[in-house]
Amino acid sequence: MKTALDVLNEKGTHVYSIGPDASVLDALRLMAEHEVGALPVLDGDRLVGLVSERDYARKVILFERSSRTTPVRDIMMNRVTYVEPTRSVEECMALMTDKRVRHLPVLRDGRMIGLVSIGDLVKAIIDEQQFIISQLELYIAS
């Protein structure tokens, strides 16, 4: 059974992040540049929030705020759901489904070591299922 750490080891642990005082426009530019849908918001090395494209749509566009002058802290999700690296992929998916989140920071001893998305977890499950199928086919053929 794969863990959040296994997923991070396969995809890499580098995470793009932004500070709470940065503008929403800067966050959007960073997301677009690196083709990610969310950014952890770090104050130093402490996770203080998560900002996503969804937050932009719901908290800037709908309220006709300026992305140039609105700081990330005003639209970020403050209560961030996270997991320890030992949590299984299945537990991560269940938590994401329950909390209705698409991105899950992975923390070890209170420090963020990576970020997994729902797509990362789905890929991990599909890869594992394909491996099991190929092993079963080999077993049946022999």
Sequence and secondary structure as in RCSB ss.txt:
>XXXX:A:sequence
MKTALDVLNEKGTHVYSIGPDASVLDALRLMAEHEVGALPVLDGDRLVGLVSERDYARKVILFERSSRTTPVRDI
MMNRVTYVEPTRSVEECMALMTDKRVRHLPVLRDGRMIGLVSIGDLVKAIIDEQQFIISQLELYIAS
>XXXX:A:secstr
  BHHHHHHHH S    B TTSBHHHHHHHHHHHT SEEEEEETTEEEEEEEHHHHIIIIITTT  TTTSBGGGT
SBSS   B TTSBHHHHHHHHHHHT SEEEEEETTEEEEEEEHHHHHHHHHHHHHHHHHHHHHHHH 
